């Protein structure tokens, strides 16, 4: 079950960060199998074609102009937003050693002083998001062969909603669409029951926040 959820999150993230795909699915004009093949090839995915197709069919995007879209905007108006600058990330291989090191890291995060650690789990990797001031500590905590990539010039936008996102499909597609139309790429995203966390390039942080703030007001 956990593996299925990870596959779904991985595919949904790809869809949600590409406005043309999201819009096409909403209009019912995208061939599911063709899209699955595109994702498999474009993102060098090792997932099976059937697994990707299954995730695409479950993507909760409302038809364009539907009540669901209106509900998505209504939920956005209830959101509280904040932005965090000087953010860094590490992409890590999904191994037992990395899993153990992540558990050991948690007590070292000084939450009382505003430090943070976000852990994203995909099908084959872990991505951790954290304060840039902790970059050296984080990097030295893992073996070199387990570190796939790193970024130290990121920004993060958090949105907390009054109601569960599960009740209102299409909220993330609205956000990703607005950002895409303004030339901003979402590098990573985390979706919880009533919270969105979006990672962008540091240079795009303020512009992205202004766009999202306007959606929420």
N, C-alpha and C positions, 0 to 999 in steps of 0.2 A: 504493500500500500504506500509506504514511504517513497519507494523508488518511482511509483506512478505519479505521485504528487510532485516530485522533483522534475520529472520529465515535463509534466504539464506546466510548471512554473517557468522552466527554461524556454519552452515554445511560446508561451504567453508573453514572456518578456520580449522576445523577438518581434512578435506581432504588434505588441503594444507600443513599441518604440519606432514603428514604421507606419506613418499616418496613411500612406497610400494603401497598404495592406489592410489596415483597420477599416478604412473607408470602403474598400472593395468588399470585404466580408460583410459589413453592415448593409451594403446595397445588394448583396447576394450575387455578385458578378465574378467571384473568384472561384476557380476550380480547385477543390481541396487537395486532390492528389498532385496537381501541378505545383501548388504552393508548398506542399510537403517536400517535393523533390527540390524546389528552390532553396528551402531552409536547409535541407540536408547537404546540398552542394555549397551554397554560399557561406555557411557557417561551419563547414567541415565537421558536421555533426556525425557522431558514431551511432546515434539513435536509429532504430529501425524505422522504415517508412511507415509502417502500420502504427507505431507508437506516436509519431509526429502527426499523422492523420487524425488519430483519436484525440489528441490534445487540441488540434485546430477545431474540430467539431464541437468541442466543449468551451471554446472561447466565448465569454459572455459579452459580446458587443451587441448593442441594440440596433435595429434598423434605423437608417438615417431619417430624422424627422419624427421618430416615434415618441410615445409617452416616456419610454425608458430614457431617451436622450434628455427630455425635459427634467426628469427626476434626477438625472446625473448632475445637471446644472444646479438644481435646487439643493442637492447635497453639498455641492461645492461651496454654495453660499453660507453653509453652516460651519465650514472648516476654519480651524485656527492654523495659521502658518508661521513658520520661522525659518531663518536661513543660518547656516553655519559655514564659516569660511575656514581656510587653512586645514583642509581635509586631505588625507592620504589613503591609499588602499594597497593591498597585496592580493594577488591571485595565487592560490596554493593548490597543489595536487591533493586529490581526495584520498589520503592514506590514513592508516591507523595512527601513525606517528604524528601527523598533522592534527588529527582529531584530539589526541592526547595533549598536544602542545596548546591547542586552543582552550581546552579546559583549564590548563595551568595558567593561562594568561588572565582569565576573568578576575581572580582576586587581586591582580596587580593594577587594575584600572581604578583610578581615583574618581569615582562617580560623584563624591561630595564636592569636588572642585570643578565639576562640569565636564570631566573627561567622558568619552563615550567609545563604545565598540559595537559595531553592527556586523553580524555574520550572515552572509548570503550563501546558500547551498544550492548548487546546480547539479546536473547529472554527473559531472566528472571533476568539478573543482569546488573549492571554497573561495569566497571573496570576502575579505574583512575590510571594513571601513573604520577609520579611527582618526584621532587628532594628529596633525602633522608633527607636533612636538614629540610624539612617541614613535616616530618613524624608525629610528635606529634600534630602539628596544624591540619593536615588532619584527623588524627584519632579522635581527640577531637571534630571535627565538626559534627560527626554523632553519632546517638544513638547506643549503643552496640549491640542491637538486629538487627540492619541493616547492621552490618559489618560481612560478611561471612568469609573473610580470608584476610590475609595481608602478604606482602613480603617486606623486607628491604635490600636485597642483590642482586640487579639486575643490568643489563646493557642494554643499548638501542642503536640500530643501525638505522640510518635514511638514506634512499636513495631517492634522488630527480631526476626524469627523465626529459628529454627534451620534450618528447611526452607523450600523454595520455596513460595510461595503458590499457584503454578500447579498444584501437586499436590493441593491441598486447597481445593475450592470452598466458598464460603459463609462464610469467616472475616469478611469486612467486613460482611456482612449481620447477623451476630451482634452485632458492635460497634454498628452503626448502629441496630439494633433496641433494644438495651439503652439507648442514649442517648436514643432517641426516646421510649421508655416513661418515661423520667425527665425529659422536657420539655426536652431539650438538642438544639439543631439543629446539624448539621454544616454549616459554611459552605463549606469546601473540603476536598478530600482528594486525596492522591497515593498511588498504589499501585505499588510496585516489586516486583521478584522476591521479596524476602524482607522487605519493609518497608512499613508503613503510616504515613502522616503525616496527621493530622487537625487541622483548624483550627476553633476555636470562638470564641464571644464571650469576652472576658477574664473576665467575671463567672461564666462557666460552667466555666472551666478546671480548677479544683480538684475540683469535683464530677464532671466528666467523667473526670478522672484517677483518682479513687477508684473509679468504676464500672469503668473498664477495668482498673485494678490488681486489683480483685476477680475479674474474669474471668480474669486471668492467674495467679491464685494459688489 
